[in-house]
């Protein structure tokens, strides 16, 4: 349920503040970092549900492959199962 909510909704209502499509990754950056951490505990989704993972990457990480997951912790995001 948490993954579905993070995947589909704008929890922090940032899309209103960043209305342009090229700013979507900025608007969803906080939500994307939470989604990244939670996906580490959902390995079945990472390995078997390629359509869902493609949707997550397209929505939350279209131009940003570095995500902050804590104070001064940066993660480089790479999904090998997804090809462009």
DSSP file (Angstrom, degrees, kcal/mol; ACC not computed):
  #  RESIDUE AA STRUCTURE BP1 BP2  ACC     N-H-->O    O-->H-N    N-H-->O    O-->H-N    TCO  KAPPA ALPHA  PHI   PSI    X-CA   Y-CA   Z-CA
    1    1 A X     >        0   0    0      0, 0.0     4,-2.2     0, 0.0     5,-0.2   0.000 360.0 360.0 360.0 -40.9    0.0    0.0    0.0
    2    2 A X  H  >  +     0   0    0      2,-0.2     4,-2.6     1,-0.2     5,-0.2   0.925 360.0  48.7 -64.8 -44.2    2.8    2.4    0.8
    3    3 A X  H  > S+     0   0    0      1,-0.2     4,-2.3     2,-0.2    -1,-0.2   0.907 111.2  50.0 -62.3 -41.6    4.6    1.7   -2.5
    4    4 A X  H  > S+     0   0    0      2,-0.2     4,-1.9     1,-0.2     5,-0.2   0.898 112.4  47.2 -64.6 -39.8    1.4    2.1   -4.4
    5    5 A X  H  X S+     0   0    0     -4,-2.2     4,-2.3     2,-0.2    -2,-0.2   0.917 114.1  46.1 -69.0 -43.3    0.7    5.5   -2.7
    6    6 A X  H  < S+     0   0    0     -4,-2.6    -2,-0.2     1,-0.2    -1,-0.2   0.861 114.4  50.1 -65.7 -34.6    4.2    6.7   -3.3
    7    7 A X  H  < S+     0   0    0     -4,-2.3    -2,-0.2    -5,-0.2    -1,-0.2   0.855 122.6  26.7 -71.8 -36.0    4.2    5.6   -6.8
    8    8 A X  H  < S+     0   0    0     -4,-1.9     2,-0.2    -5,-0.2    -2,-0.2   0.764 110.2  60.2-104.6 -28.0    0.9    7.2   -7.8
    9    9 A X  S  < S-     0   0    0     -4,-2.3     2,-0.9    -5,-0.2     3,-0.1  -0.639  70.4-126.2-108.1 159.9    0.2   10.2   -5.7
   10   10 A X    >   -     0   0    0     -2,-0.2     3,-1.1     1,-0.2    -4,-0.1  -0.840  30.8-176.3 -97.6  92.3    1.9   13.5   -5.0
   11   11 A X  T 3  S+     0   0    0     -2,-0.9    -1,-0.2     1,-0.3    17,-0.0   0.815  79.0  40.5 -64.9 -33.1    2.0   13.3   -1.2
   12   12 A X  T 3  S-     0   0    0     15,-0.1    -1,-0.3    -3,-0.1    -2,-0.0   0.332 103.6-123.8-101.0   7.1    3.5   16.7   -0.6
   13   13 A X    <   +     0   0    0     -3,-1.1     4,-0.4     1,-0.1     3,-0.3   0.875  62.5 142.7  53.2  43.9    1.5   18.6   -3.2
   14   14 A X     >  +     0   0    0     13,-0.2     4,-2.2     1,-0.2     3,-0.3   0.636  50.7  77.6 -87.9 -15.9    4.6   19.9   -4.9
   15   15 A X  T  4 S+     0   0    0      1,-0.2    -1,-0.2     2,-0.2     8,-0.1   0.832  91.3  56.5 -63.5 -30.5    3.3   19.6   -8.4
   16   16 A X  T  4 S+     0   0    0     -3,-0.3     3,-0.4     1,-0.2    -1,-0.2   0.881 110.1  43.8 -66.2 -37.8    1.3   22.8   -7.8
   17   17 A X  T  4 S+     0   0    0     -4,-0.4     2,-0.5    -3,-0.3    -2,-0.2   0.843 123.4  37.1 -76.2 -34.5    4.5   24.7   -6.9
   18   18 A X  S  < S+     0   0    0     -4,-2.2    -1,-0.3     1,-0.1     9,-0.1  -0.722  71.2 162.1-116.5  78.1    6.4   23.1   -9.8
   19   19 A X        +     0   0    0     -2,-0.5     2,-0.2    -3,-0.4    -1,-0.1   0.723  43.2  94.5 -76.7 -20.5    3.8   23.0  -12.6
   20   20 A X  S >  S-     0   0    0      1,-0.1     3,-1.7     3,-0.1     4,-0.2  -0.472  77.0-129.6 -75.0 141.5    6.2   22.7  -15.6
   21   21 A X  G >  S+     0   0    0      1,-0.3     3,-1.4     2,-0.2     4,-0.3   0.826 106.6  59.8 -59.5 -33.0    6.8   19.1  -16.8
   22   22 A X  G 3  S+     0   0    0      1,-0.3    -1,-0.3     2,-0.1     3,-0.2   0.629 103.4  53.2 -72.7 -10.2   10.6   19.6  -16.8
   23   23 A X  G <> S+     0   0    0     -3,-1.7     4,-2.3     1,-0.1     3,-0.3   0.311  77.6 101.7-101.4   7.4   10.4   20.3  -13.1
   24   24 A X  H <> S+     0   0    0     -3,-1.4     4,-2.1     1,-0.2    -1,-0.1   0.884  78.4  52.7 -61.8 -40.3    8.5   17.2  -12.2
   25   25 A X  H  4 S+     0   0    0     -4,-0.3    -1,-0.2     1,-0.2     7,-0.2   0.852 110.3  49.5 -66.3 -31.8   11.6   15.4  -10.9
   26   26 A X  H >4 S+     0   0    0     -3,-0.3     3,-1.1     1,-0.2     4,-0.3   0.911 110.7  49.9 -68.5 -42.4   12.4   18.3   -8.6
   27   27 A X  H 3< S+     0   0    0     -4,-2.3     3,-0.2     1,-0.2     4,-0.2   0.847 118.3  38.3 -64.7 -34.4    8.8   18.4   -7.3
   28   28 A X  T 3X S+     0   0    0     -4,-2.1     4,-2.6    -5,-0.2    -1,-0.2   0.207  83.9 108.5-102.3  15.4    8.8   14.6   -6.6
   29   29 A X  H <> S+     0   0    0     -3,-1.1     4,-2.0     2,-0.2    -1,-0.2   0.907  80.2  45.6 -63.1 -44.9   12.4   14.4   -5.3
   30   30 A X  H  > S+     0   0    0     -4,-0.3     4,-1.6    -3,-0.2    -1,-0.2   0.922 116.1  46.4 -64.6 -43.3   11.6   13.9   -1.6
   31   31 A X  H  > S+     0   0    0     -4,-0.2     4,-2.2     1,-0.2    -2,-0.2   0.871 110.2  54.6 -65.7 -37.3    9.0   11.3   -2.5
   32   32 A X  H  X S+     0   0    0     -4,-2.6     4,-2.3     1,-0.2    -1,-0.2   0.870 104.8  53.0 -66.5 -37.0   11.4    9.6   -4.8
   33   33 A X  H  X S+     0   0    0     -4,-2.0     4,-1.8     2,-0.2    -1,-0.2   0.893 110.5  47.3 -67.2 -37.3   14.0    9.2   -2.1
   34   34 A X  H  X S+     0   0    0     -4,-1.6     4,-2.4     2,-0.2    -2,-0.2   0.902 111.5  51.3 -66.6 -39.9   11.5    7.5    0.2
   35   35 A X  H  X S+     0   0    0     -4,-2.2     4,-2.2     1,-0.2    -2,-0.2   0.889 107.4  53.4 -63.4 -39.6   10.4    5.3   -2.7
   36   36 A X  H  X S+     0   0    0     -4,-2.3     4,-0.8     2,-0.2    -1,-0.2   0.912 110.7  45.9 -61.4 -44.4   14.0    4.4   -3.4
   37   37 A X  H >< S+     0   0    0     -4,-1.8     3,-0.7     1,-0.2     4,-0.4   0.921 113.7  48.1 -66.9 -44.0   14.6    3.3    0.3
   38   38 A X  H >< S+     0   0    0     -4,-2.4     3,-1.5     1,-0.2     4,-0.3   0.847 103.2  62.2 -67.5 -33.7   11.4    1.3    0.4
   39   39 A X  H >< S+     0   0    0     -4,-2.2     3,-1.1     1,-0.3     7,-0.3   0.765  90.7  68.3 -64.5 -23.9   12.1   -0.5   -2.8
   40   40 A X  T << S+     0   0    0     -4,-0.8    -1,-0.3    -3,-0.7     3,-0.2   0.766 102.4  46.2 -63.7 -23.8   15.2   -2.0   -1.2
   41   41 A X  T <  S+     0   0    0     -3,-1.5     2,-0.3    -4,-0.4    -1,-0.2   0.411 103.9  65.0 -97.7   0.1   12.8   -4.0    1.0
   42   42 A X    X>  +     0   0    0     -3,-1.1     4,-1.6    -4,-0.3     3,-0.7  -0.561  56.9 157.7-119.4  65.5   10.6   -5.0   -1.9
   43   43 A X  H 3>  +     0   0    0     -2,-0.3     4,-2.0     1,-0.2     5,-0.2   0.799  68.5  62.6 -64.6 -29.1   13.0   -7.1   -3.9
   44   44 A X  H 3>>S+     0   0    0      1,-0.2     4,-2.2     2,-0.2     5,-0.5   0.895 104.9  47.4 -63.6 -37.6   10.2   -9.1   -5.7
   45   45 A X  H <>5S+     0   0    0     -3,-0.7     4,-1.1     1,-0.2     8,-0.2   0.890 110.7  52.5 -68.7 -38.5    9.0   -5.8   -7.3
   46   46 A X  H  <5S+     0   0    0     -4,-1.6    -2,-0.2    -7,-0.3    -1,-0.2   0.867 119.6  33.5 -63.3 -36.4   12.5   -4.9   -8.3
   47   47 A X  H  <5S+     0   0    0     -4,-2.0    -2,-0.2     1,-0.1    -1,-0.2   0.754 129.7  25.1 -95.6 -26.3   13.1   -8.2  -10.0
   48   48 A X  H  <5S+     0   0    0     -4,-2.2     2,-1.1    -5,-0.2     3,-0.2   0.710 104.4  67.5-115.7 -23.8    9.7   -9.3  -11.5
   49   49 A X     X< +     0   0    0     -4,-1.1     4,-2.1    -5,-0.5     5,-0.2  -0.625  49.9 161.2-105.5  76.8    7.5   -6.2  -12.1
   50   50 A X  H  > S+     0   0    0     -2,-1.1     4,-2.4     1,-0.2    -1,-0.2   0.835  72.4  55.6 -67.1 -34.1    9.3   -4.5  -14.9
   51   51 A X  H  > S+     0   0    0      2,-0.2     4,-2.0    -3,-0.2    -1,-0.2   0.906 109.6  46.6 -65.6 -40.8    6.3   -2.4  -16.0
   52   52 A X  H  > S+     0   0    0      2,-0.2     4,-2.2     1,-0.2    -2,-0.2   0.914 112.9  49.2 -66.6 -43.0    5.9   -1.0  -12.5
   53   53 A X  H  X S+     0   0    0     -4,-2.1     4,-2.5    -8,-0.2    -2,-0.2   0.887 109.2  52.7 -64.7 -37.9    9.6   -0.2  -12.2
   54   54 A X  H  X S+     0   0    0     -4,-2.4     4,-2.6     1,-0.2    -1,-0.2   0.908 108.8  50.3 -63.0 -41.2    9.5    1.5  -15.6
   55   55 A X  H  X S+     0   0    0     -4,-2.0     4,-2.1     2,-0.2     5,-0.2   0.909 110.7  49.5 -62.3 -42.7    6.6    3.7  -14.4
   56   56 A X  H  X>S+     0   0    0     -4,-2.2     4,-2.8     2,-0.2     5,-0.6   0.929 113.2  45.9 -62.6 -46.2    8.6    4.6  -11.3
   57   57 A X  H  X5S+     0   0    0     -4,-2.5     4,-1.6     1,-0.2    -2,-0.2   0.920 113.6  48.9 -64.9 -43.8   11.7    5.5  -13.2
   58   58 A X  H  <5S+     0   0    0     -4,-2.6     4,-0.2    -5,-0.2    -1,-0.2   0.861 119.7  37.2 -65.1 -35.4    9.7    7.5  -15.8
   59   59 A X  H  <5S+     0   0    0     -4,-2.1     3,-0.3    -5,-0.2    -2,-0.2   0.916 130.2  24.0 -83.8 -45.2    7.8    9.5  -13.2
   60   60 A X  H  <5S+     0   0    0     -4,-2.8    -3,-0.2    -5,-0.2    -2,-0.2   0.737 130.4  31.2 -98.8 -24.7   10.3   10.0  -10.4
   61   61 A X     << +     0   0    0     -4,-1.6    -1,-0.2    -5,-0.6    -2,-0.1  -0.257  66.5 132.9-130.1  48.5   13.8    9.8  -12.1
   62   62 A X  S    S+     0   0    0     -3,-0.3    -1,-0.1    -4,-0.2     3,-0.1   0.864  95.7   1.2 -70.8 -32.5   13.4   11.1  -15.7
   63   63 A X  S    S+     0   0    0      1,-0.1     2,-0.5    -3,-0.1    -1,-0.2   0.296 120.1  77.5-134.0   6.9   16.5   13.3  -15.6
   64   64 A X        +     0   0    0      1,-0.1    -1,-0.1    -4,-0.0     0, 0.0  -0.941  39.2 167.7-128.5 109.1   17.9   12.8  -12.1
   65   65 A X        +     0   0    0     -2,-0.5    12,-3.2    -3,-0.1     2,-0.4   0.241  62.0  76.9-105.8  11.9   19.8    9.6  -11.3
   66   66 A X  E     -A   76   0A   0     10,-0.2     2,-0.4     8,-0.0    10,-0.2  -0.991  59.9-177.3-123.3 128.0   21.2   10.8   -8.0
   67   67 A X  E     -A   75   0A   0      8,-2.5     8,-2.3    -2,-0.4     2,-0.5  -0.971  23.2-132.8-127.7 138.5   18.9   10.8   -5.0
   68   68 A X  E     +A   74   0A   0     -2,-0.4     6,-0.2     6,-0.2     3,-0.1  -0.773  22.5 176.1 -87.9 131.9   19.5   11.9   -1.4
   69   69 A X  E     -     0   0A   0      4,-1.9     2,-0.3    -2,-0.5     5,-0.1   0.332  65.4 -15.4-116.0   4.4   18.4    9.3    1.2
   70   70 A X  E >  S-A   73   0A   0      3,-0.7     3,-1.4     0, 0.0     2,-0.5  -0.963 104.1 -33.3 179.2-174.1   19.6   11.0    4.3
   71   71 A X  T 3  S-     0   0    0     -2,-0.3     3,-0.1     1,-0.3    -2,-0.0  -0.516 127.4 -17.2 -67.4 116.2   21.8   13.8    5.6
   72   72 A X  T 3  S+     0   0    0     -2,-0.5     2,-0.6     1,-0.2    -1,-0.3   0.718 104.2 127.0  58.4  28.3   24.8   13.9    3.2
   73   73 A X  E <   -A   70   0A   0     -3,-1.4    -4,-1.9     2,-0.0    -3,-0.7  -0.960  36.9-174.1-113.6 116.8   24.1   10.4    1.8
   74   74 A X  E     -A   68   0A   0     -2,-0.6     2,-0.4    -6,-0.2    -6,-0.2  -0.885   5.7-163.6-110.7 141.7   23.8   10.3   -2.0
   75   75 A X  E     -A   67   0A   0     -8,-2.3    -8,-2.5    -2,-0.4     2,-0.6  -0.986  14.6-141.2-124.0 132.7   22.8    7.3   -4.0
   76   76 A X  E     -A   66   0A   0     -2,-0.4     2,-0.5   -10,-0.2   -10,-0.2  -0.844  25.5-141.9 -90.2 124.2   23.4    6.8   -7.7
   77   77 A X        +     0   0    0    -12,-3.2     2,-0.4    -2,-0.6    -2,-0.0  -0.756  29.3 163.3 -96.8 127.3   20.3    5.1   -9.1
   78   78 A X        -     0   0    0     -2,-0.5     2,-0.7     0, 0.0    -2,-0.0  -0.956  18.4-168.3-144.4 121.5   20.7    2.4  -11.7
   79   79 A X    >   -     0   0    0     -2,-0.4     3,-1.6     1,-0.1    -2,-0.0  -0.888   3.0-172.2-110.7  98.9   18.1   -0.1  -12.7
   80   80 A X  T 3  S+     0   0    0     -2,-0.7    -1,-0.1     1,-0.3     0, 0.0   0.715  80.3  63.9 -67.2 -19.2   19.7   -2.7  -14.9
   81   81 A X  T 3  S+     0   0    0    -35,-0.1     2,-0.5     2,-0.0    -1,-0.3   0.590  91.5  76.8 -80.7  -8.1   16.4   -4.4  -15.8
   82   82 A X    <   -     0   0    0     -3,-1.6     2,-0.4   -29,-0.1    -3,-0.1  -0.896  62.3-169.4-108.6 125.0   15.1   -1.3  -17.6
   83   83 A X              0   0    0     -2,-0.5    -3,-0.0     1,-0.1    -2,-0.0  -0.874 360.0 360.0-111.5 146.2   16.3   -0.4  -21.0
   84   84 A X              0   0    0     -2,-0.4    -1,-0.1     0, 0.0    -2,-0.0   0.407 360.0 360.0 -97.5 360.0   15.7    2.9  -22.7
